[in-house]
Amino acid sequence: MSAFGFGSSAIRRRIARARRAIIRVVAGLIARVYFDIAYGLLSGSVAGRRLLSLPAAAGEPVHGYFTEEDRDVLLADLDPAPGDLLLDLGCGVGGIAIELHRRSGAEILGVDVSPRAVSAATARARRTGVDASVRFHVGDLTSPPRIGAASAYAIDSLMFVPDLGLALRGIGGALGSDGRLLATLLVFGSGAEARLRRSIEIAGADVLRLDDVTPALAERSRARADAADAIRRDGTASLRGRLAMRLVGAEEALIRTLVANGRVGRWRLVARFRPAPERDAAHSRPAAPVA
């Protein structure tokens, strides 16, 4: 026991907690800077805006890996209705939020770490006349606004948070009674299903569905890379636009390599959060890393 009343094990635990906190802060800053640069290149060039406008699901322009099946599961399992308030966590440039509002009449609050993405999403909602019902703001996905939302969805965004367990607990706190979460995320390494189930359980939620949708990831990645390459090669892209398309191509080449080697998979989950007292009890259990 030290003179300050702490044993060596207690000191090590404090140091470990401090190290994890520093890693979370640094990782959050890196993610914010990267996404702001990426969205700046895409939204700030004609070539980038062309890529963002290409249809990914049911004719709706959506940037990323979102599929028509993802959309159908979101609508069926979250069952949004007029008057409901939903959280879009990692909203990007707002395509999914706008499409969901059009189909359901629900109000959407989108959250993203990138100010440029939020600015583009806000302008998009205004152009399409839904800005009274679909709003966006800059925020941390690990501590979303505690607004008692009916449900939340996070499309390929939670794998960028440094602590999935912390993010899931924050999401649970932002939802109303029996609130649901739909999330898609890339998971690295083996044992993904067991690790995801454990993280969800510790966050005080019950798994309603957990699907391995990796084949669709490979297809969307190839389609996105081909589209970026075609735009880059058509002779009209500026230097900034060509750089944006090369960035997309490099991202997708990495993803396809990891998928081919079995190093990464894409998973879609739906979870229902338990009442607050039950969630608090679950939080006391140690979490397993997912990434």
C-alpha positions, 0 to 999 in steps of 0.5 A: 500500500502506498503512502497515498492509500493506493495499492499498485493494482489501483494505480495501474487501473487508474493509469489504464483508464487514463490511457483509454481516455486519451486514446478515445480523445485522440481517435475522435480527433483523428476521425473528425479531421479525416471525415472533414477532409474527405467530405470537403473533397467530395462536397467541394468538387463537381466530381465528388458531388457526382459520386454522392448523387449516384443512387445506392438504394432504391434510387435515393442518393446515399453515400456508402454501403447502405443497401435496399435490404438495409432500408427495408430492415430499418423500416420494418424493424424500427417501424417509424411513423409520423410523430416519431423522433429518430436519431441518425448517428453518423448521418453523413450528407443526409441522404438516408435521413431524408429518404426515411422521412419521405417514407415514414413521416418521422422526424429525424435528428442527424448527428455527425462529427464532421461539420462539413457533412452536417453543413451539406446535409442541412443544405440538402434538407433545405433544397428538398423542402424537409428542413423543418422535420429533418435536422442535423448537428455536429456531435459525438456519437458516444454521447448523442442528445438525450431526447427520448427518441423512439429509435436510432440507427447508425449506418456504418458509423459505429466502427469509427468510435474508439469504445463501442460499449461507451457508444452503445450506453450513450445511445441507450440513454438517448432513447425513450422506453423500449427504444430500438437501435439498428446499426450496420458496422464493419467488424475486424477479426474473428468471433465477430458475432459473439463479441457483438452480442456481448457488447450489446448485452453489457450495454443493457439491450437485447439482440433482436436480430444479428445478420452477417451481410458481408457479401453485400459489402463486397458488392457495394465496395466494388460498385463504388470504386468503379463509379469513382474510377469512371468519374476520374477518367472521364476527363472533366474532373478537376485536380481536387475531384481526381484526388477525391476519386483516388481517395475513394478508390484507395478506401475501397481497395483496402476494404475488398482486400480485407474482405477477401482475406477474411479480416473484416465483415459487415454486420447488421444488428437490431437491439432493444434497450431495457428500462434504465435500472436494468441497463445500469445493472448490465453496465457494471459487467466488463465489456469485450472489445469488438474492433 
